[in-house]
Amino acid sequence: MNKKAQLGDHTMFPMFLIFIIIIAVGIAIGINSFFGAKYDFRHIDSEILNNILKECLLNNNLNLSDAKEIQETCKVNIQIIQDEMLLIIKQEEKQVLKLGRGDETSCELAEKNENFPKCTISEITLSNKKAKIITGSSQWSKQKLAGTNTAEEAAR
Amino acid sequence: MKKGEQILAENVIYVIILVLALLIMFLHIKQQSNGAALWEDYYTKEISRIINLASPGEEIALDVHKATEIAQKNNIPSFSEIFSFDNKENEVCVKLSTGKKTCYKYFNEIDVIEPGLQLASGSEGETNILTFKITEVQKDE
């Protein structure tokens, strides 16, 4: 092989590596997008919470603005609702309780942004006053290192 | 080195790199294709749904055969490591591959006690069952 041909042959080596890397990255992205699909559970969480609260508020005469009373009577963990979910209670269109991140606008945008809560809205009548219960969930599963309790929020 | 030997050596290097790259890709695909991450996500959320809908006094039994199969393929040393419940954090965790686990929180104010895995005896149609009990909150005790 003459010198020029040898030089050409050597310059092919980085190209070979680049092709291998491009193919590997392509396969990795494809595999992750196919097998790494998310299981969106936000609407189910919000529906369950909404049903529990609706039943509870209808069967108990509670102060709608008292989160602690709701926690004790309805057996829901207010801290988790505060951290991972959304709860808005309105009476006669006036907001009396709000826990968690987001608002009604972010509920509307849940399909466009996965960080916004997916919401469930129900209306009940309490003492001849209309009450609106808006619940939402923006919770995604978290990945932790096994054997520890150090949460490492996954980007999913 | 003779020219023939040089060309052969260069080609051997190319082939070795190619084989290594293919091997890494194959291992990655094999690891991902059993879907450990997706199944962890699925089981944590479905178990949290059951806990959210449960009341104190109930005993839950769930078919978790698929989870145990995946855990076995991924060399989880003990089945008791697969499902864990943290009553303090209101959290259920599932571990189907080594090194990490997936966790999800439930909002129902109850405690999960006596989790256990009943392994199938081996006869046809039997599956591995996860069992646990729901009680009132005992966090302060």
Interface residues (C-beta under 8 A of the other chain):
Chain A: M1 D9 F13 F16 L17 I20 I23 A24 I27 A28 I31 N32 F35 G36 A37 K38 Y39 F41 I44 D45 I48 L49 I52 Q71 K75 V76 N77 I80 I81 D83 E84 M85 Q139 S141 K142 Q143 K144 L145 A146 N149 A151 A154 R156
Chain B: K3 I7 E10 Y14 I17 L18 A21 I24 M25 H28 I29 Q32 S33 G35 A37 L38 E40 D41 Y42 T44 K45 S48 R49 N52 L53 E81 D86 E89 N90 C93 K95 T98 G99 K100 K101 T102 C103 Y104 K105 Y106 F107 N108 E109 I110
